[in-house]
Amino acid sequence: MSDPIDGTKFDVTQSQWIAPGTLAVEQALQFSPVVLAYIGDAVYELYVRSSLLFPVKPIDRYHRQVVAQVCAEGQVQQLLNCFNYLDEAEKEIVRRGRNAAVGASRKANPQQYRKATGLEALVGYLYLTNPDRLQYLWQYFDFSIEN
């Protein structure tokens, strides 16, 4: 893999931080959809947490609101909110993530869990390749309602 700034090569077999937006599409597509969902899950939760900071409230209320949004049902709703704004390549990432979903949640039905994994794969993919596009799509997410 090459450094996007100066083109120097570095070994991706070594543990290192990958900055948002620094992977080429081809590089990101080398990851399985499950790996994209793995990073997307973390990015999604961080975004939800930061989106719910105001108005200031007790920590248990923050927690309840975040849990309502990071659960499969909340993620499926956000996928529905933004789906019409996705291009065909992004829809393909969602499809690949949905079809690659492994395991199951005790709380969500399998169909919801798979769709939520699709959203997480999209978030991970865009975080790694195009954070500006991810930021654009965030505007269609609505975290104001507790599920």
N, C-alpha and C positions, 0 to 999 in steps of 0.2 A: 504494500500500500504506500502511496506517496503522500507527503505532506502537502496540503492544498495551497500553502503559502509559498514555499520555496521549492517544491517538487522533490525534496530528498526522500529516499526510500527508508522505510522503517519496518521492522519485523512485527507483524500482527500476531505472532504466536506468543509474544510477550504480553504480560498484563499491563494495560495502559488505559487511561481515560480517553474516550472518544468524544470530542466536543460536539455539541449540537451542530448539525448542518455540514459536517466535514466529510461525510461519506458520499461518494458518487452513487447514483442509483444502482449501478451494476454491483457495487460493493455491498450495498444494503440487501440486495436481492440474493446474495450468497448466503445470508442468514435464513434459517428456516422461519416460517411464520410464527412458530412457537417462541423462538428467540426474540423476534420483533415484538410479540405480545408481552414477553417478559419485561423488556425495557419500557414498552408502552404503558404497562400497568403502573410502573413507578412514576413515570412522567405524568400520567393522567391523575394519579392521586395527589401529586404535588400541585398540579394546576387546580384541582378542586379545592385543596386546602387553602391555597393562596387566594382563590376567588371568593372564599367565604369568610375572610378575615373581618370584613366590615359589614354591618356594624359590630363593634366589639361586644362579645357575649361570654358567658361562662364556658369553660373548657368542655363540659359535658354536652353543651348544646352544639359546639363546634363538632365534637365527635359524632353526635347523632346525625348531623347534617352531612358530614363527610361519608359516613357509613351508608347513608341513604343514596349517595351518588356513586360510590365506588362498587356497589353491589351490581350483580349482573342486570337486574331490572333497571337500575338507574343508567347503566351504560347503554343498554338497548334503547332507552328513550333518547339519549344523546345521539346515538347513531341515527335514529329516525330523524332527529332534528337537523342533522347536517347532510344526510345521504343525498338529497337532491342537488347539493352543491359540489359533490365529488366528481372528479373526472373519471374516465374509464379505467385508467391505470390505478387510481386510488380504490375504485370499486373492486378491482381485481385483487388488490392487497387485502381488502376486507373479506372477499370470498375465500382467498387462500387461508387467511387466519381462521375463518369460521370452519372451514373444512379440516383444518389441522388441529383443532381444539382437542386436547387430550384430558383425560380425567373428567371429573364432574364435581360440581358444587353440591353440597348437601342442601343448600337453601334455594338454588335456582333449578328450574327445569332444564333438561339438556339443550333444548333449542335456544333458550335465552343465554345459557352459558356459552354456546358456540358463537352466537351473534356478538356477545360481549368480547369474546376473544378476537373476533374480527375487528372490532373497534380498537382494541388494545394494539393489535398488529399494525393498524393504520397509524395510530399515534406514535408507536415506536419507529416506524418507517419514516414518517415525516419529521420526527424529532432528529433523526440521524441524517436525513438528506435535505430537508427543506423546512426549517423551523418557521420561516415567514409564512409559508402556506398553512402550517399548523396553527399559527397565531390567527390567520384569517378565518379558519374553520371554527376556532374557539368562539367566535361571535355568535354562532348558531346554537351553542350549548346554553342550557338554562338550568342553573343550579339553585334557583330561587324556591323550588318546591321540594319539600321533604317527602320521599316516597314512603 
